[in-house]
Amino acid sequence: MPAQMVADEVRKASRIHARLLDAFIDLTERELAGVAPGFAEESLMEALEALRAARKSYGSTAGVMVVSNLQLPQASNAA
């Protein structure tokens, strides 16, 4: 199956979004390292899951690789 053509404008925007998500993932990981177990930790872990999923979608559109593959324990659904 041939690769889907993506307009340069869309690819450029995707790269910007991916770069911003990488920075936010890094910031969130650093914040997570400093919190005690509990609600804040679970909330940050859930946020990381969502950020990583978004990053993967932008990465495939932009043709860029995922930078952070750090796997954290699965967050429990405390809500």
Biopython code that builds the backbone (N, CA, C, O; Angstrom):
import numpy as np
from Bio.PDB.StructureBuilder import StructureBuilder

atoms = [
    (1, "MET", "N", (0.847, -1.175, 0.000)),
    (1, "MET", "CA", (0.000, 0.000, 0.000)),
    (1, "MET", "C", (0.892, 1.237, 0.000)),
    (1, "MET", "O", (1.790, 1.342, 0.836)),
    (2, "PRO", "N", (0.666, 2.176, -0.918)),
    (2, "PRO", "CA", (1.500, 3.374, -0.959)),
    (2, "PRO", "C", (1.220, 4.295, 0.218)),
    (2, "PRO", "O", (0.109, 4.328, 0.746)),
    (3, "ALA", "N", (2.232, 5.035, 0.618)),
    (3, "ALA", "CA", (2.078, 5.977, 1.727)),
    (3, "ALA", "C", (1.158, 7.115, 1.314)),
    (3, "ALA", "O", (1.173, 7.557, 0.165)),
    (4, "GLN", "N", (0.363, 7.580, 2.260)),
    (4, "GLN", "CA", (-0.551, 8.679, 1.998)),
    (4, "GLN", "C", (0.232, 9.974, 1.843)),
    (4, "GLN", "O", (1.153, 10.243, 2.613)),
    (5, "MET", "N", (-0.133, 10.772, 0.851)),
    (5, "MET", "CA", (0.514, 12.056, 0.637)),
    (5, "MET", "C", (-0.017, 13.059, 1.663)),
    (5, "MET", "O", (-1.225, 13.177, 1.872)),
    (6, "VAL", "N", (0.899, 13.768, 2.289)),
    (6, "VAL", "CA", (0.526, 14.768, 3.278)),
    (6, "VAL", "C", (1.095, 16.102, 2.805)),
    (6, "VAL", "O", (2.281, 16.204, 2.492)),
    (7, "ALA", "N", (0.248, 17.112, 2.755)),
    (7, "ALA", "CA", (0.688, 18.433, 2.323)),
    (7, "ALA", "C", (1.799, 18.942, 3.230)),
    (7, "ALA", "O", (1.798, 18.688, 4.435)),
    (8, "ASP", "N", (2.752, 19.668, 2.635)),
    (8, "ASP", "CA", (3.865, 20.218, 3.414)),
    (8, "ASP", "C", (3.376, 21.078, 4.570)),
    (8, "ASP", "O", (3.962, 21.051, 5.652)),
    (9, "GLU", "N", (2.321, 21.832, 4.354)),
    (9, "GLU", "CA", (1.764, 22.694, 5.393)),
    (9, "GLU", "C", (1.266, 21.877, 6.584)),
    (9, "GLU", "O", (1.475, 22.253, 7.737)),
    (10, "VAL", "N", (0.610, 20.760, 6.293)),
    (10, "VAL", "CA", (0.112, 19.882, 7.355)),
    (10, "VAL", "C", (1.283, 19.215, 8.062)),
    (10, "VAL", "O", (1.284, 19.100, 9.288)),
    (11, "ARG", "N", (2.268, 18.782, 7.309)),
    (11, "ARG", "CA", (3.451, 18.144, 7.898)),
    (11, "ARG", "C", (4.182, 19.122, 8.814)),
    (11, "ARG", "O", (4.616, 18.741, 9.901)),
    (12, "LYS", "N", (4.322, 20.375, 8.388)),
    (12, "LYS", "CA", (5.002, 21.377, 9.201)),
    (12, "LYS", "C", (4.232, 21.620, 10.502)),
    (12, "LYS", "O", (4.832, 21.670, 11.576)),
    (13, "ALA", "N", (2.924, 21.769, 10.410)),
    (13, "ALA", "CA", (2.107, 21.979, 11.610)),
    (13, "ALA", "C", (2.206, 20.777, 12.542)),
    (13, "ALA", "O", (2.274, 20.936, 13.760)),
    (14, "SER", "N", (2.215, 19.592, 11.977)),
    (14, "SER", "CA", (2.326, 18.375, 12.788)),
    (14, "SER", "C", (3.656, 18.313, 13.514)),
    (14, "SER", "O", (3.719, 17.881, 14.665)),
    (15, "ARG", "N", (4.716, 18.742, 12.851)),
    (15, "ARG", "CA", (6.029, 18.755, 13.504)),
    (15, "ARG", "C", (6.040, 19.721, 14.679)),
    (15, "ARG", "O", (6.614, 19.425, 15.727)),
    (16, "ILE", "N", (5.407, 20.872, 14.507)),
    (16, "ILE", "CA", (5.346, 21.850, 15.592)),
    (16, "ILE", "C", (4.575, 21.257, 16.771)),
    (16, "ILE", "O", (5.024, 21.333, 17.915)),
    (17, "HIS", "N", (3.429, 20.674, 16.489)),
    (17, "HIS", "CA", (2.628, 20.058, 17.558)),
    (17, "HIS", "C", (3.406, 18.937, 18.242)),
    (17, "HIS", "O", (3.390, 18.826, 19.468)),
    (18, "ALA", "N", (4.081, 18.114, 17.460)),
    (18, "ALA", "CA", (4.859, 17.009, 18.029)),
    (18, "ALA", "C", (5.960, 17.537, 18.930)),
    (18, "ALA", "O", (6.189, 16.997, 20.012)),
    (19, "ARG", "N", (6.641, 18.587, 18.495)),
    (19, "ARG", "CA", (7.717, 19.172, 19.302)),
    (19, "ARG", "C", (7.165, 19.737, 20.612)),
    (19, "ARG", "O", (7.774, 19.564, 21.667)),
    (20, "LEU", "N", (6.029, 20.403, 20.548)),
    (20, "LEU", "CA", (5.410, 20.934, 21.761)),
    (20, "LEU", "C", (4.968, 19.811, 22.702)),
    (20, "LEU", "O", (5.132, 19.908, 23.918)),
    (21, "LEU", "N", (4.408, 18.752, 22.127)),
    (21, "LEU", "CA", (4.015, 17.612, 22.955)),
    (21, "LEU", "C", (5.224, 16.960, 23.604)),
    (21, "LEU", "O", (5.157, 16.561, 24.766)),
    (22, "ASP", "N", (6.337, 16.844, 22.870)),
    (22, "ASP", "CA", (7.565, 16.295, 23.454)),
    (22, "ASP", "C", (7.990, 17.104, 24.675)),
    (22, "ASP", "O", (8.361, 16.544, 25.706)),
    (23, "ALA", "N", (7.930, 18.428, 24.547)),
    (23, "ALA", "CA", (8.333, 19.292, 25.657)),
    (23, "ALA", "C", (7.376, 19.132, 26.838)),
    (23, "ALA", "O", (7.812, 19.080, 27.988)),
    (24, "PHE", "N", (6.088, 19.056, 26.561)),
    (24, "PHE", "CA", (5.119, 18.918, 27.636)),
    (24, "PHE", "C", (5.212, 17.539, 28.297)),
    (24, "PHE", "O", (5.037, 17.418, 29.509)),
    (25, "ILE", "N", (5.486, 16.507, 27.502)),
    (25, "ILE", "CA", (5.694, 15.168, 28.064)),
    (25, "ILE", "C", (6.903, 15.188, 28.999)),
    (25, "ILE", "O", (6.848, 14.647, 30.104)),
    (26, "ASP", "N", (7.986, 15.808, 28.556)),
    (26, "ASP", "CA", (9.185, 15.894, 29.390)),
    (26, "ASP", "C", (8.899, 16.640, 30.688)),
    (26, "ASP", "O", (9.301, 16.197, 31.763)),
    (27, "LEU", "N", (8.213, 17.759, 30.591)),
    (27, "LEU", "CA", (7.865, 18.546, 31.774)),
    (27, "LEU", "C", (6.978, 17.741, 32.729)),
    (27, "LEU", "O", (7.177, 17.774, 33.944)),
    (28, "THR", "N", (6.017, 17.031, 32.183)),
    (28, "THR", "CA", (5.111, 16.224, 33.003)),
    (28, "THR", "C", (5.864, 15.081, 33.675)),
    (28, "THR", "O", (5.610, 14.780, 34.841)),
    (29, "GLU", "N", (6.782, 14.444, 32.961)),
    (29, "GLU", "CA", (7.584, 13.361, 33.545)),
    (29, "GLU", "C", (8.430, 13.877, 34.700)),
    (29, "GLU", "O", (8.553, 13.214, 35.730)),
    (30, "ARG", "N", (9.013, 15.063, 34.528)),
    (30, "ARG", "CA", (9.826, 15.641, 35.603)),
    (30, "ARG", "C", (8.960, 15.996, 36.810)),
    (30, "ARG", "O", (9.369, 15.793, 37.953)),
    (31, "GLU", "N", (7.781, 16.519, 36.556)),
    (31, "GLU", "CA", (6.859, 16.843, 37.649)),
    (31, "GLU", "C", (6.431, 15.569, 38.371)),
    (31, "GLU", "O", (6.360, 15.539, 39.599)),
    (32, "LEU", "N", (6.149, 14.529, 37.613)),
    (32, "LEU", "CA", (5.722, 13.249, 38.183)),
    (32, "LEU", "C", (6.795, 12.662, 39.092)),
    (32, "LEU", "O", (6.480, 12.056, 40.116)),
    (33, "ALA", "N", (8.047, 12.838, 38.726)),
    (33, "ALA", "CA", (9.144, 12.300, 39.535)),
    (33, "ALA", "C", (9.196, 12.927, 40.921)),
    (33, "ALA", "O", (9.781, 12.351, 41.839)),
    (34, "GLY", "N", (8.587, 14.105, 41.085)),
    (34, "GLY", "CA", (8.664, 14.785, 42.364)),
    (34, "GLY", "C", (7.423, 14.709, 43.223)),
    (34, "GLY", "O", (7.378, 15.318, 44.292)),
    (35, "VAL", "N", (6.409, 13.973, 42.783)),
    (35, "VAL", "CA", (5.185, 13.901, 43.589)),
    (35, "VAL", "C", (5.114, 12.580, 44.349)),
    (35, "VAL", "O", (5.641, 11.556, 43.913)),
    (36, "ALA", "N", (4.457, 12.639, 45.480)),
    (36, "ALA", "CA", (4.249, 11.438, 46.292)),
    (36, "ALA", "C", (3.117, 10.606, 45.675)),
    (36, "ALA", "O", (2.269, 11.132, 44.955)),
    (37, "PRO", "N", (3.118, 9.308, 45.968)),
    (37, "PRO", "CA", (2.007, 8.481, 45.476)),
    (37, "PRO", "C", (0.664, 9.036, 45.954)),
    (37, "PRO", "O", (0.533, 9.519, 47.079)),
    (38, "GLY", "N", (-0.306, 8.952, 45.086)),
    (38, "GLY", "CA", (-1.634, 9.451, 45.432)),
    (38, "GLY", "C", (-2.335, 9.997, 44.205)),
    (38, "GLY", "O", (-2.009, 9.653, 43.069)),
    (39, "PHE", "N", (-3.303, 10.855, 44.465)),
    (39, "PHE", "CA", (-4.143, 11.367, 43.386)),
    (39, "PHE", "C", (-3.348, 12.142, 42.332)),
    (39, "PHE", "O", (-3.546, 11.942, 41.134)),
    (40, "ALA", "N", (-2.450, 13.025, 42.777)),
    (40, "ALA", "CA", (-1.668, 13.823, 41.828)),
    (40, "ALA", "C", (-0.840, 12.925, 40.913)),
    (40, "ALA", "O", (-0.756, 13.160, 39.708)),
    (41, "GLU", "N", (-0.230, 11.894, 41.498)),
    (41, "GLU", "CA", (0.568, 10.959, 40.710)),
    (41, "GLU", "C", (-0.299, 10.264, 39.659)),
    (41, "GLU", "O", (0.082, 10.183, 38.492)),
    (42, "GLU", "N", (-1.450, 9.769, 40.070)),
    (42, "GLU", "CA", (-2.344, 9.073, 39.133)),
    (42, "GLU", "C", (-2.832, 10.016, 38.043)),
    (42, "GLU", "O", (-2.928, 9.635, 36.877)),
    (43, "SER", "N", (-3.136, 11.239, 38.428)),
    (43, "SER", "CA", (-3.597, 12.228, 37.459)),
    (43, "SER", "C", (-2.519, 12.527, 36.419)),
    (43, "SER", "O", (-2.808, 12.610, 35.225)),
    (44, "LEU", "N", (-1.293, 12.686, 36.870)),
    (44, "LEU", "CA", (-0.193, 12.952, 35.941)),
    (44, "LEU", "C", (0.075, 11.754, 35.035)),
    (44, "LEU", "O", (0.389, 11.923, 33.856)),
    (45, "MET", "N", (-0.048, 10.546, 35.579)),
    (45, "MET", "CA", (0.147, 9.346, 34.756)),
    (45, "MET", "C", (-0.921, 9.257, 33.673)),
    (45, "MET", "O", (-0.622, 8.892, 32.536)),
    (46, "GLU", "N", (-2.160, 9.584, 34.014)),
    (46, "GLU", "CA", (-3.230, 9.578, 33.018)),
    (46, "GLU", "C", (-2.983, 10.649, 31.957)),
    (46, "GLU", "O", (-3.221, 10.428, 30.769)),
    (47, "ALA", "N", (-2.502, 11.811, 32.401)),
    (47, "ALA", "CA", (-2.188, 12.878, 31.453)),
    (47, "ALA", "C", (-1.087, 12.437, 30.497)),
    (47, "ALA", "O", (-1.154, 12.718, 29.300)),
    (48, "LEU", "N", (-0.073, 11.748, 31.020)),
    (48, "LEU", "CA", (1.014, 11.260, 30.162)),
    (48, "LEU", "C", (0.506, 10.270, 29.118)),
    (48, "LEU", "O", (0.940, 10.303, 27.966)),
    (49, "GLU", "N", (-0.402, 9.402, 29.511)),
    (49, "GLU", "CA", (-0.967, 8.454, 28.548)),
    (49, "GLU", "C", (-1.633, 9.197, 27.390)),
    (49, "GLU", "O", (-1.448, 8.846, 26.225)),
    (50, "ALA", "N", (-2.403, 10.217, 27.723)),
    (50, "ALA", "CA", (-3.099, 10.998, 26.687)),
    (50, "ALA", "C", (-2.103, 11.771, 25.826)),
    (50, "ALA", "O", (-2.254, 11.833, 24.605)),
    (51, "LEU", "N", (-1.097, 12.355, 26.450)),
    (51, "LEU", "CA", (-0.092, 13.112, 25.701)),
    (51, "LEU", "C", (0.682, 12.203, 24.747)),
    (51, "LEU", "O", (0.939, 12.572, 23.601)),
    (52, "ARG", "N", (1.047, 11.022, 25.221)),
    (52, "ARG", "CA", (1.794, 10.087, 24.370)),
    (52, "ARG", "C", (0.950, 9.600, 23.194)),
    (52, "ARG", "O", (1.459, 9.434, 22.085)),
    (53, "ALA", "N", (-0.327, 9.374, 23.438)),
    (53, "ALA", "CA", (-1.210, 8.959, 22.348)),
    (53, "ALA", "C", (-1.318, 10.066, 21.303)),
    (53, "ALA", "O", (-1.264, 9.800, 20.102)),
    (54, "ALA", "N", (-1.471, 11.306, 21.763)),
    (54, "ALA", "CA", (-1.524, 12.432, 20.838)),
    (54, "ALA", "C", (-0.205, 12.572, 20.092)),
    (54, "ALA", "O", (-0.192, 12.855, 18.894)),
    (55, "ARG", "N", (0.895, 12.375, 20.794)),
    (55, "ARG", "CA", (2.225, 12.501, 20.173)),
    (55, "ARG", "C", (2.402, 11.486, 19.064)),
    (55, "ARG", "O", (2.957, 11.801, 18.012)),
    (56, "LYS", "N", (1.934, 10.268, 19.293)),
    (56, "LYS", "CA", (2.053, 9.235, 18.264)),
    (56, "LYS", "C", (1.278, 9.615, 17.012)),
    (56, "LYS", "O", (1.753, 9.389, 15.898)),
    (57, "SER", "N", (0.101, 10.184, 17.178)),
    (57, "SER", "CA", (-0.688, 10.543, 16.003)),
    (57, "SER", "C", (-0.032, 11.682, 15.231)),
    (57, "SER", "O", (-0.020, 11.660, 14.000)),
    (58, "TYR", "N", (0.507, 12.669, 15.922)),
    (58, "TYR", "CA", (1.198, 13.748, 15.221)),
    (58, "TYR", "C", (2.485, 13.244, 14.585)),
    (58, "TYR", "O", (2.849, 13.665, 13.487)),
    (59, "GLY", "N", (3.167, 12.348, 15.273)),
    (59, "GLY", "CA", (4.411, 11.816, 14.737)),
    (59, "GLY", "C", (4.215, 11.071, 13.432)),
    (59, "GLY", "O", (5.041, 11.178, 12.526)),
    (60, "SER", "N", (3.133, 10.320, 13.325)),
    (60, "SER", "CA", (2.900, 9.573, 12.090)),
    (60, "SER", "C", (2.528, 10.508, 10.953)),
    (60, "SER", "O", (2.864, 10.235, 9.801)),
    (61, "THR", "N", (1.842, 11.604, 11.249)),
    (61, "THR", "CA", (1.489, 12.569, 10.212)),
    (61, "THR", "C", (2.709, 13.359, 9.766)),
    (61, "THR", "O", (2.899, 13.615, 8.577)),
    (62, "ALA", "N", (3.536, 13.743, 10.738)),
    (62, "ALA", "CA", (4.686, 14.586, 10.431)),
    (62, "ALA", "C", (5.884, 13.790, 9.950)),
    (62, "ALA", "O", (6.820, 14.354, 9.383)),
    (63, "GLY", "N", (5.861, 12.483, 10.171)),
    (63, "GLY", "CA", (7.008, 11.670, 9.799)),
    (63, "GLY", "C", (8.154, 11.821, 10.772)),
    (63, "GLY", "O", (9.316, 11.706, 10.382)),
    (64, "VAL", "N", (7.845, 12.080, 12.050)),
    (64, "VAL", "CA", (8.881, 12.209, 13.069)),
    (64, "VAL", "C", (8.730, 11.090, 14.081)),
    (64, "VAL", "O", (7.649, 10.527, 14.252)),
    (65, "MET", "N", (9.829, 10.779, 14.746)),
    (65, "MET", "CA", (9.853, 9.664, 15.680)),
    (65, "MET", "C", (9.425, 10.102, 17.077)),
    (65, "MET", "O", (9.596, 11.258, 17.463)),
    (66, "VAL", "N", (8.864, 9.154, 17.824)),
    (66, "VAL", "CA", (8.520, 9.398, 19.215)),
    (66, "VAL", "C", (9.813, 9.495, 20.014)),
    (66, "VAL", "O", (10.679, 8.625, 19.916)),
    (67, "VAL", "N", (9.937, 10.553, 20.804)),
    (67, "VAL", "CA", (11.154, 10.773, 21.578)),
    (67, "VAL", "C", (11.104, 10.063, 22.911)),
    (67, "VAL", "O", (12.093, 9.459, 23.326)),
    (68, "SER", "N", (9.981, 10.123, 23.586)),
    (68, "SER", "CA", (9.869, 9.548, 24.919)),
    (68, "SER", "C", (9.064, 8.257, 24.867)),
    (68, "SER", "O", (7.867, 8.275, 24.580)),
    (69, "ASN", "N", (9.716, 7.155, 25.143)),
    (69, "ASN", "CA", (9.044, 5.860, 25.196)),
    (69, "ASN", "C", (9.026, 5.300, 26.604)),
    (69, "ASN", "O", (8.782, 4.109, 26.797)),
    (70, "LEU", "N", (9.282, 6.150, 27.590)),
    (70, "LEU", "CA", (9.293, 5.725, 28.976)),
    (70, "LEU", "C", (7.934, 5.144, 29.335)),
    (70, "LEU", "O", (6.913, 5.810, 29.170)),
    (71, "GLN", "N", (7.913, 3.934, 29.813)),
    (71, "GLN", "CA", (6.672, 3.296, 30.212)),
    (71, "GLN", "C", (6.504, 3.436, 31.714)),
    (71, "GLN", "O", (7.388, 3.074, 32.490)),
    (72, "LEU", "N", (5.368, 3.961, 32.104)),
    (72, "LEU", "CA", (5.045, 4.100, 33.515)),
    (72, "LEU", "C", (3.959, 3.101, 33.871)),
    (72, "LEU", "O", (3.235, 2.641, 32.988)),
    (73, "PRO", "N", (3.829, 2.757, 35.137)),
    (73, "PRO", "CA", (2.756, 1.841, 35.524)),
    (73, "PRO", "C", (1.399, 2.389, 35.105)),
    (73, "PRO", "O", (1.186, 3.601, 35.082)),
    (74, "GLN", "N", (0.496, 1.494, 34.779)),
    (74, "GLN", "CA", (-0.856, 1.875, 34.360)),
    (74, "GLN", "C", (-1.571, 2.579, 35.520)),
    (74, "GLN", "O", (-1.557, 2.094, 36.651)),
    (75, "ALA", "N", (-2.181, 3.703, 35.234)),
    (75, "ALA", "CA", (-2.912, 4.437, 36.251)),
    (75, "ALA", "C", (-4.228, 3.724, 36.550)),
    (75, "ALA", "O", (-4.891, 3.206, 35.651)),
    (76, "SER", "N", (-4.587, 3.707, 37.817)),
    (76, "SER", "CA", (-5.882, 3.132, 38.164)),
    (76, "SER", "C", (-6.957, 4.153, 37.856)),
    (76, "SER", "O", (-6.684, 5.352, 37.802)),
    (77, "ASN", "N", (-8.147, 3.697, 37.660)),
    (77, "ASN", "CA", (-9.233, 4.609, 37.344)),
    (77, "ASN", "C", (-9.887, 5.029, 38.657)),
    (77, "ASN", "O", (-10.859, 4.417, 39.100)),
    (78, "ALA", "N", (-9.346, 6.075, 39.273)),
    (78, "ALA", "CA", (-9.821, 6.525, 40.579)),
    (78, "ALA", "C", (-11.082, 7.381, 40.476)),
    (78, "ALA", "O", (-11.740, 7.662, 41.478)),
    (79, "ALA", "N", (-11.403, 7.784, 39.265)),
    (79, "ALA", "CA", (-12.561, 8.681, 39.094)),
    (79, "ALA", "C", (-13.868, 7.936, 39.206)),
    (79, "ALA", "O", (-14.935, 8.539, 39.087)),
]
sb = StructureBuilder()
sb.init_structure("model")
sb.init_model(0)
sb.init_chain("A")
sb.init_seg("    ")
for serial, (resi, resn, name, xyz) in enumerate(atoms, 1):
    if name == "N":
        sb.init_residue(resn, " ", resi, " ")
    sb.init_atom(name, np.array(xyz, "f"), 0.0, 1.0, " ", f" {name:<3s}", serial, name[0])
structure = sb.get_structure()
